[in-house]
Amino acid sequence: MGTSYSVQWSDVSTSIAISQLKDLIEQRLARINSLMSTYSPDSQLSEFNQSRETGWHVVDSELAHLVAVSYTHLTLP
C-alpha cells in the first residue's frame, strides 16, 4: 500500500523459525492488501468503492469489521 514495515519482538525464545515468521507476516500483509488496498483495482475495498450498486455488497468479515469500526469513530461526538 505504498509503505514499508519492520518487525520487532522481545521474546527471542520463540519456537518458530525466523523464516517461518517472515512467511506468516508476508501472507498476512498480502491478505490485508487483497482486501483493503486502495491501489489495487481488484481488492475488495476498491471493488466496493467502484460499485454503482446501492444495495448490500458482500465483503469479507475483516473488511466489514473495519468499515463498522471506521463508521463508529466517524459518528462519535
Biopython code that builds the backbone (N, CA, C, O; Angstrom):
import numpy as np
from Bio.PDB.StructureBuilder import StructureBuilder

atoms = [
    (1, "MET", "N", (0.832, -1.196, 0.000)),
    (1, "MET", "CA", (0.000, 0.000, 0.000)),
    (1, "MET", "C", (0.871, 1.252, 0.000)),
    (1, "MET", "O", (0.497, 2.282, 0.560)),
    (2, "GLY", "N", (2.007, 1.152, -0.619)),
    (2, "GLY", "CA", (2.862, 2.316, -0.752)),
    (2, "GLY", "C", (3.660, 2.639, 0.493)),
    (2, "GLY", "O", (4.008, 3.799, 0.712)),
    (3, "THR", "N", (3.957, 1.661, 1.304)),
    (3, "THR", "CA", (4.707, 1.908, 2.529)),
    (3, "THR", "C", (5.650, 0.743, 2.793)),
    (3, "THR", "O", (5.672, -0.232, 2.041)),
    (4, "SER", "N", (6.411, 0.847, 3.842)),
    (4, "SER", "CA", (7.291, -0.246, 4.243)),
    (4, "SER", "C", (6.948, -0.628, 5.680)),
    (4, "SER", "O", (6.131, 0.028, 6.326)),
    (5, "TYR", "N", (7.568, -1.676, 6.168)),
    (5, "TYR", "CA", (7.297, -2.106, 7.534)),
    (5, "TYR", "C", (8.559, -2.714, 8.126)),
    (5, "TYR", "O", (9.478, -3.112, 7.409)),
    (6, "SER", "N", (8.580, -2.772, 9.422)),
    (6, "SER", "CA", (9.629, -3.501, 10.134)),
    (6, "SER", "C", (8.963, -4.236, 11.283)),
    (6, "SER", "O", (7.921, -3.812, 11.785)),
    (7, "VAL", "N", (9.567, -5.332, 11.693)),
    (7, "VAL", "CA", (9.014, -6.154, 12.755)),
    (7, "VAL", "C", (10.066, -6.304, 13.840)),
    (7, "VAL", "O", (11.231, -6.592, 13.568)),
    (8, "GLN", "N", (9.628, -6.104, 15.076)),
    (8, "GLN", "CA", (10.498, -6.307, 16.226)),
    (8, "GLN", "C", (9.723, -7.099, 17.258)),
    (8, "GLN", "O", (8.520, -6.895, 17.418)),
    (9, "TRP", "N", (10.384, -7.987, 17.953)),
    (9, "TRP", "CA", (9.735, -8.707, 19.039)),
    (9, "TRP", "C", (10.717, -8.854, 20.171)),
    (9, "TRP", "O", (11.930, -8.816, 19.964)),
    (10, "SER", "N", (10.194, -9.023, 21.372)),
    (10, "SER", "CA", (11.050, -9.054, 22.549)),
    (10, "SER", "C", (11.354, -10.461, 23.032)),
    (10, "SER", "O", (12.350, -10.656, 23.728)),
    (11, "ASP", "N", (10.549, -11.436, 22.697)),
    (11, "ASP", "CA", (10.760, -12.795, 23.163)),
    (11, "ASP", "C", (11.515, -13.577, 22.096)),
    (11, "ASP", "O", (10.914, -14.055, 21.134)),
    (12, "VAL", "N", (12.820, -13.707, 22.258)),
    (12, "VAL", "CA", (13.626, -14.409, 21.260)),
    (12, "VAL", "C", (13.627, -15.918, 21.471)),
    (12, "VAL", "O", (14.258, -16.647, 20.706)),
    (13, "SER", "N", (12.934, -16.391, 22.488)),
    (13, "SER", "CA", (12.868, -17.830, 22.752)),
    (13, "SER", "C", (11.664, -18.468, 22.067)),
    (13, "SER", "O", (11.113, -19.450, 22.563)),
    (14, "THR", "N", (11.265, -17.924, 20.956)),
    (14, "THR", "CA", (10.121, -18.440, 20.226)),
    (14, "THR", "C", (10.464, -19.764, 19.543)),
    (14, "THR", "O", (11.614, -19.998, 19.172)),
    (15, "SER", "N", (9.481, -20.607, 19.384)),
    (15, "SER", "CA", (9.711, -21.906, 18.762)),
    (15, "SER", "C", (9.557, -21.855, 17.243)),
    (15, "SER", "O", (9.748, -22.871, 16.573)),
    (16, "ILE", "N", (9.221, -20.709, 16.698)),
    (16, "ILE", "CA", (9.047, -20.573, 15.257)),
    (16, "ILE", "C", (10.331, -20.010, 14.647)),
    (16, "ILE", "O", (10.954, -19.110, 15.210)),
    (17, "ALA", "N", (10.710, -20.539, 13.516)),
    (17, "ALA", "CA", (11.901, -20.056, 12.823)),
    (17, "ALA", "C", (11.637, -18.672, 12.243)),
    (17, "ALA", "O", (10.506, -18.345, 11.883)),
    (18, "ILE", "N", (12.675, -17.875, 12.157)),
    (18, "ILE", "CA", (12.534, -16.522, 11.617)),
    (18, "ILE", "C", (11.990, -16.572, 10.197)),
    (18, "ILE", "O", (11.177, -15.725, 9.826)),
    (19, "SER", "N", (12.413, -17.531, 9.401)),
    (19, "SER", "CA", (11.904, -17.637, 8.026)),
    (19, "SER", "C", (10.409, -17.947, 8.009)),
    (19, "SER", "O", (9.681, -17.448, 7.150)),
    (20, "GLN", "N", (9.949, -18.768, 8.954)),
    (20, "GLN", "CA", (8.512, -19.064, 9.046)),
    (20, "GLN", "C", (7.746, -17.819, 9.479)),
    (20, "GLN", "O", (6.678, -17.522, 8.943)),
    (21, "LEU", "N", (8.288, -17.105, 10.437)),
    (21, "LEU", "CA", (7.649, -15.879, 10.903)),
    (21, "LEU", "C", (7.553, -14.869, 9.773)),
    (21, "LEU", "O", (6.518, -14.227, 9.592)),
    (22, "LYS", "N", (8.626, -14.730, 9.018)),
    (22, "LYS", "CA", (8.622, -13.815, 7.870)),
    (22, "LYS", "C", (7.541, -14.226, 6.872)),
    (22, "LYS", "O", (6.812, -13.372, 6.367)),
    (23, "ASP", "N", (7.429, -15.519, 6.584)),
    (23, "ASP", "CA", (6.403, -16.003, 5.653)),
    (23, "ASP", "C", (4.997, -15.708, 6.163)),
    (23, "ASP", "O", (4.132, -15.296, 5.390)),
    (24, "LEU", "N", (4.762, -15.918, 7.459)),
    (24, "LEU", "CA", (3.442, -15.641, 8.039)),
    (24, "LEU", "C", (3.096, -14.157, 7.952)),
    (24, "LEU", "O", (1.962, -13.787, 7.646)),
    (25, "ILE", "N", (4.079, -13.326, 8.223)),
    (25, "ILE", "CA", (3.857, -11.875, 8.140)),
    (25, "ILE", "C", (3.556, -11.468, 6.699)),
    (25, "ILE", "O", (2.632, -10.693, 6.452)),
    (26, "GLU", "N", (4.328, -11.986, 5.754)),
    (26, "GLU", "CA", (4.095, -11.678, 4.339)),
    (26, "GLU", "C", (2.714, -12.140, 3.887)),
    (26, "GLU", "O", (2.039, -11.436, 3.135)),
    (27, "GLN", "N", (2.288, -13.320, 4.341)),
    (27, "GLN", "CA", (0.957, -13.830, 3.995)),
    (27, "GLN", "C", (-0.132, -12.926, 4.556)),
    (27, "GLN", "O", (-1.116, -12.631, 3.877)),
    (28, "ARG", "N", (0.048, -12.492, 5.788)),
    (28, "ARG", "CA", (-0.965, -11.629, 6.419)),
    (28, "ARG", "C", (-1.055, -10.286, 5.705)),
    (28, "ARG", "O", (-2.150, -9.778, 5.461)),
    (29, "LEU", "N", (0.084, -9.719, 5.377)),
    (29, "LEU", "CA", (0.082, -8.434, 4.666)),
    (29, "LEU", "C", (-0.522, -8.572, 3.269)),
    (29, "LEU", "O", (-1.227, -7.674, 2.809)),
    (30, "ALA", "N", (-0.250, -9.688, 2.592)),
    (30, "ALA", "CA", (-0.850, -9.927, 1.275)),
    (30, "ALA", "C", (-2.365, -10.036, 1.404)),
    (30, "ALA", "O", (-3.100, -9.538, 0.552)),
    (31, "ARG", "N", (-2.832, -10.685, 2.465)),
    (31, "ARG", "CA", (-4.277, -10.808, 2.706)),
    (31, "ARG", "C", (-4.909, -9.440, 2.933)),
    (31, "ARG", "O", (-5.943, -9.117, 2.348)),
    (32, "ILE", "N", (-4.282, -8.650, 3.780)),
    (32, "ILE", "CA", (-4.790, -7.301, 4.049)),
    (32, "ILE", "C", (-4.819, -6.488, 2.758)),
    (32, "ILE", "O", (-5.783, -5.769, 2.496)),
    (33, "ASN", "N", (-3.778, -6.601, 1.963)),
    (33, "ASN", "CA", (-3.711, -5.874, 0.701)),
    (33, "ASN", "C", (-4.819, -6.311, -0.252)),
    (33, "ASN", "O", (-5.416, -5.474, -0.930)),
    (34, "SER", "N", (-5.102, -7.624, -0.312)),
    (34, "SER", "CA", (-6.148, -8.113, -1.215)),
    (34, "SER", "C", (-7.535, -7.650, -0.783)),
    (34, "SER", "O", (-8.449, -7.552, -1.602)),
    (35, "LEU", "N", (-7.684, -7.369, 0.491)),
    (35, "LEU", "CA", (-8.969, -6.899, 0.993)),
    (35, "LEU", "C", (-9.097, -5.382, 0.947)),
    (35, "LEU", "O", (-10.148, -4.865, 0.568)),
    (36, "MET", "N", (-8.047, -4.664, 1.325)),
    (36, "MET", "CA", (-8.202, -3.256, 1.654)),
    (36, "MET", "C", (-7.337, -2.287, 0.865)),
    (36, "MET", "O", (-7.292, -1.102, 1.196)),
    (37, "SER", "N", (-6.657, -2.753, -0.161)),
    (37, "SER", "CA", (-5.803, -1.866, -0.939)),
    (37, "SER", "C", (-6.637, -0.835, -1.695)),
    (37, "SER", "O", (-7.661, -1.161, -2.295)),
    (38, "THR", "N", (-6.186, 0.392, -1.653)),
    (38, "THR", "CA", (-6.808, 1.423, -2.484)),
    (38, "THR", "C", (-6.054, 1.565, -3.803)),
    (38, "THR", "O", (-6.501, 2.284, -4.697)),
    (39, "TYR", "N", (-4.918, 0.888, -3.933)),
    (39, "TYR", "CA", (-4.113, 0.936, -5.153)),
    (39, "TYR", "C", (-4.491, -0.174, -6.133)),
    (39, "TYR", "O", (-4.377, 0.001, -7.346)),
    (40, "SER", "N", (-4.937, -1.304, -5.614)),
    (40, "SER", "CA", (-5.270, -2.447, -6.454)),
    (40, "SER", "C", (-6.746, -2.391, -6.838)),
    (40, "SER", "O", (-7.610, -2.418, -5.962)),
    (41, "PRO", "N", (-7.045, -2.314, -8.123)),
    (41, "PRO", "CA", (-8.448, -2.199, -8.529)),
    (41, "PRO", "C", (-9.279, -3.450, -8.246)),
    (41, "PRO", "O", (-10.509, -3.394, -8.277)),
    (42, "ASP", "N", (-8.617, -4.584, -7.968)),
    (42, "ASP", "CA", (-9.383, -5.797, -7.692)),
    (42, "ASP", "C", (-9.421, -6.168, -6.212)),
    (42, "ASP", "O", (-9.836, -7.275, -5.868)),
    (43, "SER", "N", (-8.994, -5.260, -5.330)),
    (43, "SER", "CA", (-9.176, -5.518, -3.895)),
    (43, "SER", "C", (-10.656, -5.375, -3.561)),
    (43, "SER", "O", (-11.397, -4.708, -4.284)),
    (44, "GLN", "N", (-11.077, -5.988, -2.486)),
    (44, "GLN", "CA", (-12.492, -5.885, -2.119)),
    (44, "GLN", "C", (-12.893, -4.441, -1.835)),
    (44, "GLN", "O", (-13.992, -4.022, -2.196)),
    (45, "LEU", "N", (-12.019, -3.688, -1.199)),
    (45, "LEU", "CA", (-12.344, -2.286, -0.901)),
    (45, "LEU", "C", (-12.481, -1.473, -2.184)),
    (45, "LEU", "O", (-13.407, -0.673, -2.312)),
    (46, "SER", "N", (-11.571, -1.671, -3.133)),
    (46, "SER", "CA", (-11.660, -0.949, -4.401)),
    (46, "SER", "C", (-12.930, -1.337, -5.155)),
    (46, "SER", "O", (-13.615, -0.476, -5.708)),
    (47, "GLU", "N", (-13.240, -2.624, -5.176)),
    (47, "GLU", "CA", (-14.466, -3.062, -5.850)),
    (47, "GLU", "C", (-15.700, -2.474, -5.175)),
    (47, "GLU", "O", (-16.651, -2.077, -5.849)),
    (48, "PHE", "N", (-15.687, -2.420, -3.856)),
    (48, "PHE", "CA", (-16.789, -1.812, -3.107)),
    (48, "PHE", "C", (-16.910, -0.330, -3.460)),
    (48, "PHE", "O", (-18.005, 0.160, -3.734)),
    (49, "ASN", "N", (-15.788, 0.375, -3.451)),
    (49, "ASN", "CA", (-15.800, 1.808, -3.741)),
    (49, "ASN", "C", (-16.212, 2.107, -5.172)),
    (49, "ASN", "O", (-16.826, 3.142, -5.429)),
    (50, "GLN", "N", (-15.887, 1.219, -6.113)),
    (50, "GLN", "CA", (-16.199, 1.437, -7.527)),
    (50, "GLN", "C", (-17.612, 0.982, -7.903)),
    (50, "GLN", "O", (-18.100, 1.303, -8.986)),
    (51, "SER", "N", (-18.253, 0.251, -7.031)),
    (51, "SER", "CA", (-19.564, -0.301, -7.339)),
    (51, "SER", "C", (-20.614, 0.801, -7.459)),
    (51, "SER", "O", (-20.622, 1.765, -6.694)),
    (52, "ARG", "N", (-21.474, 0.636, -8.412)),
    (52, "ARG", "CA", (-22.587, 1.574, -8.578)),
    (52, "ARG", "C", (-23.849, 1.062, -7.890)),
    (52, "ARG", "O", (-24.882, 1.732, -7.875)),
    (53, "GLU", "N", (-23.745, -0.134, -7.324)),
    (53, "GLU", "CA", (-24.876, -0.739, -6.621)),
    (53, "GLU", "C", (-25.169, 0.052, -5.349)),
    (53, "GLU", "O", (-24.252, 0.528, -4.681)),
    (54, "THR", "N", (-26.440, 0.186, -5.021)),
    (54, "THR", "CA", (-26.823, 0.880, -3.794)),
    (54, "THR", "C", (-27.327, -0.072, -2.715)),
    (54, "THR", "O", (-27.633, 0.342, -1.597)),
    (55, "GLY", "N", (-27.408, -1.340, -3.064)),
    (55, "GLY", "CA", (-27.868, -2.339, -2.103)),
    (55, "GLY", "C", (-26.699, -2.945, -1.349)),
    (55, "GLY", "O", (-25.595, -2.399, -1.333)),
    (56, "TRP", "N", (-26.962, -4.080, -0.728)),
    (56, "TRP", "CA", (-25.938, -4.786, 0.038)),
    (56, "TRP", "C", (-24.823, -5.253, -0.875)),
    (56, "TRP", "O", (-25.051, -5.639, -2.021)),
    (57, "HIS", "N", (-23.631, -5.211, -0.349)),
    (57, "HIS", "CA", (-22.443, -5.654, -1.085)),
    (57, "HIS", "C", (-21.727, -6.675, -0.209)),
    (57, "HIS", "O", (-21.324, -6.349, 0.908)),
    (58, "VAL", "N", (-21.564, -7.878, -0.684)),
    (58, "VAL", "CA", (-20.930, -8.932, 0.103)),
    (58, "VAL", "C", (-19.420, -8.707, 0.143)),
    (58, "VAL", "O", (-18.764, -8.615, -0.895)),
    (59, "VAL", "N", (-18.880, -8.620, 1.362)),
    (59, "VAL", "CA", (-17.431, -8.464, 1.561)),
    (59, "VAL", "C", (-16.986, -9.408, 2.668)),
    (59, "VAL", "O", (-17.809, -9.936, 3.416)),
    (60, "ASP", "N", (-15.693, -9.611, 2.764)),
    (60, "ASP", "CA", (-15.112, -10.434, 3.807)),
    (60, "ASP", "C", (-15.406, -9.822, 5.182)),
    (60, "ASP", "O", (-15.548, -8.605, 5.309)),
    (61, "SER", "N", (-15.494, -10.662, 6.190)),
    (61, "SER", "CA", (-15.817, -10.188, 7.541)),
    (61, "SER", "C", (-14.776, -9.199, 8.082)),
    (61, "SER", "O", (-15.120, -8.300, 8.850)),
    (62, "GLU", "N", (-13.508, -9.360, 7.688)),
    (62, "GLU", "CA", (-12.484, -8.420, 8.152)),
    (62, "GLU", "C", (-12.711, -7.019, 7.593)),
    (62, "GLU", "O", (-12.557, -6.028, 8.307)),
    (63, "LEU", "N", (-13.072, -6.938, 6.338)),
    (63, "LEU", "CA", (-13.357, -5.643, 5.730)),
    (63, "LEU", "C", (-14.630, -5.045, 6.326)),
    (63, "LEU", "O", (-14.681, -3.846, 6.597)),
    (64, "ALA", "N", (-15.648, -5.865, 6.530)),
    (64, "ALA", "CA", (-16.889, -5.383, 7.143)),
    (64, "ALA", "C", (-16.619, -4.830, 8.539)),
    (64, "ALA", "O", (-17.171, -3.799, 8.922)),
    (65, "HIS", "N", (-15.771, -5.516, 9.293)),
    (65, "HIS", "CA", (-15.429, -5.052, 10.642)),
    (65, "HIS", "C", (-14.708, -3.702, 10.582)),
    (65, "HIS", "O", (-15.014, -2.797, 11.360)),
    (66, "LEU", "N", (-13.757, -3.569, 9.664)),
    (66, "LEU", "CA", (-13.031, -2.305, 9.532)),
    (66, "LEU", "C", (-13.977, -1.153, 9.187)),
    (66, "LEU", "O", (-13.860, -0.062, 9.744)),
    (67, "VAL", "N", (-14.904, -1.396, 8.278)),
    (67, "VAL", "CA", (-15.875, -0.366, 7.902)),
    (67, "VAL", "C", (-16.753, -0.008, 9.099)),
    (67, "VAL", "O", (-17.031, 1.167, 9.335)),
    (68, "ALA", "N", (-17.188, -1.013, 9.852)),
    (68, "ALA", "CA", (-18.030, -0.759, 11.028)),
    (68, "ALA", "C", (-17.283, 0.063, 12.076)),
    (68, "ALA", "O", (-17.838, 1.004, 12.644)),
    (69, "VAL", "N", (-16.034, -0.291, 12.327)),
    (69, "VAL", "CA", (-15.236, 0.454, 13.307)),
    (69, "VAL", "C", (-15.001, 1.881, 12.819)),
    (69, "VAL", "O", (-15.089, 2.830, 13.599)),
    (70, "SER", "N", (-14.706, 2.032, 11.540)),
    (70, "SER", "CA", (-14.483, 3.365, 10.970)),
    (70, "SER", "C", (-15.729, 4.221, 11.102)),
    (70, "SER", "O", (-15.654, 5.392, 11.475)),
    (71, "TYR", "N", (-16.871, 3.632, 10.796)),
    (71, "TYR", "CA", (-18.134, 4.356, 10.897)),
    (71, "TYR", "C", (-18.410, 4.780, 12.334)),
    (71, "TYR", "O", (-18.867, 5.897, 12.578)),
    (72, "THR", "N", (-18.134, 3.892, 13.284)),
    (72, "THR", "CA", (-18.336, 4.199, 14.692)),
    (72, "THR", "C", (-17.493, 5.393, 15.103)),
    (72, "THR", "O", (-17.968, 6.274, 15.820)),
    (73, "HIS", "N", (-16.264, 5.427, 14.659)),
    (73, "HIS", "CA", (-15.373, 6.552, 15.006)),
    (73, "HIS", "C", (-15.802, 7.846, 14.336)),
    (73, "HIS", "O", (-15.580, 8.928, 14.880)),
    (74, "LEU", "N", (-16.405, 7.748, 13.177)),
    (74, "LEU", "CA", (-16.872, 8.950, 12.481)),
    (74, "LEU", "C", (-18.105, 9.550, 13.136)),
    (74, "LEU", "O", (-18.318, 10.759, 13.057)),
    (75, "THR", "N", (-18.920, 8.725, 13.782)),
    (75, "THR", "CA", (-20.185, 9.205, 14.321)),
    (75, "THR", "C", (-20.103, 9.607, 15.786)),
    (75, "THR", "O", (-21.089, 10.072, 16.356)),
    (76, "LEU", "N", (-18.938, 9.433, 16.398)),
    (76, "LEU", "CA", (-18.799, 9.843, 17.803)),
    (76, "LEU", "C", (-18.764, 11.360, 17.902)),
    (76, "LEU", "O", (-18.261, 12.034, 17.003)),
    (77, "PRO", "N", (-19.305, 11.905, 19.008)),
    (77, "PRO", "CA", (-19.309, 13.377, 19.133)),
    (77, "PRO", "C", (-17.925, 13.961, 19.258)),
    (77, "PRO", "O", (-17.776, 15.178, 19.369)),
]
sb = StructureBuilder()
sb.init_structure("model")
sb.init_model(0)
sb.init_chain("A")
sb.init_seg("    ")
for serial, (resi, resn, name, xyz) in enumerate(atoms, 1):
    if name == "N":
        sb.init_residue(resn, " ", resi, " ")
    sb.init_atom(name, np.array(xyz, "f"), 0.0, 1.0, " ", f" {name:<3s}", serial, name[0])
structure = sb.get_structure()
